[in-house]
Amino acid sequence: MFAFTANARRRQLLNAAASHKKMPHSRPVDAALPAVVERYFDRCFGTASRDYAAVRLQQRGRLRSDVNRKRWWAFSAQQHSTLVFPGFDWQATLQLALGFTLKIRDSYYDGAAYSKLNFIGLPLAHAGGSNEHAEAALQRYLAEAVWYPQALLPSDCLVWQEGERGSAVAVLDDGGHTVSMRFHFDSEGEVTRVSTPERFCWVNDGYEKRPWEGRFCHFQRRSGMWVPTSASAAWHVTQGVEEVWRGELTDVQYILQADL
């Protein structure tokens, strides 16, 4: 589990990636991937290294807390994600009225997820420890792996399955949780959308599963890898598809294990 302080939590995640030793596959990995995935990897990696251990992302954009909120808030964020095992630490600052800011932190490591809100330096709310929270966070890690595609390579914890209509399904196991995400590819081999019919969402006083999707565009070559620089996330609800997050990458740095 994470230590209690925010910086210690991030440091614990990166220290684990720095000392991680890749284990032999605990189950066979099919040599033949779905054709759309093979084309995606060819397009994505080119001659880029596949040996990074972590990535640091800088983001900016707008978000709202849920589909029933009309107001959007501008944010800037920094995220560290590990590539040798599933894990991330996202720290965002929201710009509120009158110059006030709200700090948000979401993290996942070793099968557990944690979220915290701070207002003017004071704890406002926190959540963590439930299986629903952890599974939703692990699905987020899988969906966002288009920004760090090494994490999508087949391994002892990730396998690909054939999909329909130019798609494929990635199944990820970690920390006692198994989640999946459908990746939709265009004719150029780019991931334009990810989706799942079931992702846990906090509604009123509990979790319920709802369809969820993420969309990606404006691909660029970063450190040799072809990745999207703009994205959005949305829930499917009775009234339609409701976006709750829109953002862009302002910087991305892939980190070798020796540099952690």
N, C-alpha and C positions, 0 to 999 in steps of 0.2 A: 504494500500500500504506500501511497504518497506520504511524505512528511507533511507537516501542517502548513508551513509557510509557502507562499507562492513561488518564490525564487528557489527554495529548496526542492519543490516539486519538479520544476523544470530541470534543475541540475541533476536530480535523481534519474529522470528520464534519459538525459543525455549521457550521464555516466554509465547507465546500463547499456546504451548503444555502443559506447566506447569500448566496453569490456566484453561485448557479446561475441561469442564464438559460434559460427554457423554450424549447426548440427546436420548430420546426414538426414536425408528425407526419411520420415517415419512411414511413408506410404508411397507407392509408385506414382511418379508424375508422368502422365501421358506425353510421349514424344510429339504426338500430333495434336496441335492446338487447333481450335476452330479457325478457319481460313481468315475471318475478319480480324481475329486477334493477332495472327501472324502478320498480316498486313499492317495492323496498327503498330506493332513493335518495330517493324522495318521502317515505318514512317517516323515513329517517335524517336528512336534511339540513333539511327544512322551510325555514326562512328563514336557516339558519346559513351562515356564510361558507364558500366552497370554496377560499379562497386562502391557507390556512395552509401554512407551509413545514416545520414540525416539531411534535412533540408530546413532552411529558414525562409519563411515567406513574409513579405510585407504587403498589406492589403489596405484598401480604402473603399468606402462605399456607403450604402444606406441599408438600414434594417428596421424591422418592427418586431415586437415581442411575440405576436400571434396574429392569426388571420382576422381577428375581430378588432384589432387596433388599426385606426385609420392613419395615425401619425407615423411618419418615418423619421429615423434619427441618423444623422451622419456619423460615421465611425472611421477610425483608423485602427489597424491591428497588426500584431506580429504573431506568427505561429511557428513553432518548431515541431516537426514530425520526424519520427524515426522510420528508417527503411529496412532495417534488419529484423524488426518485429513491429507489430502494430502499436503505435503510441503517438500522442500529440499533446501539445500545450498551446492554447490560443489565448492571447491577452488582447482585449479590445478596449478602446476609450470612446465613449459616446459623447457627442457634444449636445448638451441640454440648453434650455433657456437660461438667460441671465449669466452666461459664462460658466455655468456649473458643468461638471463632467460625471459620468457614471463609468466605473470600471467593471468589465466583465471578464471572467476567466472560465474557460472550459478545458478539461483535460481528460485524457484516457491513458491508462498504463496498467499492464498486468491484470487485465480483466475487470478493472474498476474505473468508473467515471466520476468526475467531480465538477461542479459548477459553483461559482460564487459571484455575487454582486457587491461592489463597494461604492458608496456615495460619499463624496468629500472625505475620503479616507476611512469611513466607518462601515463595518459590515452591514449589509442590508438584507441579504438572503443567501442561502447556500443549499446545495442538494448533492447527494451522492450516496453510493452504497447499494442501490437497487439494481436488480438484473435488467429491468426495463431501461433505465438510464444508461447502463453499460452497453446494451445491445444497440441502442440508438446512436451512441457515440462511436461504436465500432463500425456501424454502417456509414456514419459520416466519414470516418477515416478511409473506408473503402471507396466511397464516392469521390473524395478529394484526391485520391491517388493519381488522377490524371495530371496533377501538378507534380507528382513524384512517382513516375511510372515504374521505377524499379520495384516498387511494392506490389505491382500487378504481375510480376513474373511468377510463373508456377513454382510452388515450393511445397514444403511439408505442411503448410497451413493454408495455402490458397490453390484452388483448382478452377479451371474454366470448363464450362459446359456449353454445348451448342444452343443457340437461340434461334429466334425467328426473325425474318425480314431484316437482315443485316445487323443482328444483335448477338450478344453472347452474355452468359451469366457467370459472374465470379462468385465463388463461395469461399468464405474466409472463416477459419476457426482460430479462436484465441481466448485464453483464460476461461475455458468452459462455455464460451458462447460461440454459436454458429450463425452467421448472417450471410445474406446474399444481396447482390445488386446487379441489375441488368444494364449493360453498356450498349448504347446505340451508336453505330458507326455510319459515317457518310461515305460517298463513293471515293473520297480521297484518303480514307483510312483514319479520319479524325473522330474522336469521341465527341459527339455533339450533345448527347443527353445521357443521363443515368436515371434509373427509376426503380422503384420497388412498390409492390401493392400493399406492403405492411411495414410501417416504421412507427415505433412508439412515439407518441406526442402527448405532452402534458395538457390535459383539458380539465378545467375547473379544479377538482381536488384529486385527480388520479390520471393514470396513463391509459390511453387507448391507441389502437393501431389505425393508421390512416395511410392512404397512398401518398407517396412523396416523390419528387423529381428534382434533378439539378440539370441546368443547361450550361453549355460552354461555347465560347466563340473567341475570335481574334487570336488565333494561334501565332506563336512566335518561337524562334529558336533561342533557347536559353541554356547556356553551358552545353551546347550541342544537342539538347533535347527539344522536341517539338511539343510545346505545351500551350494550353489556352491562357489568355491573360484577362479574360472577362468571364463572369459566371453569375448565375442566379439560382435560387432555391425556392421551391414552392410546395405547398400542401394541396392535395385534391380534396375538396370539401363539397358539400351539397350544392353550394352556389357556384361552383366551378373551380378553376385553378387559381389559387391565391399565392402570389409571391410574398416572401417574407425577408428575403436577403438578395441584395444586388451588390456586386463588388468587382474590383479589378486588382490584379497583381501589380504592385509598383516596383517590386524587386523580388528576386528569388536567388538563393545561394545554396548550392548543393555542397555537402560537407563530407569529406573522407573520414574514415574511422580514426586515423592517426591525428586528425586536426580537431577532434572533439575535446 
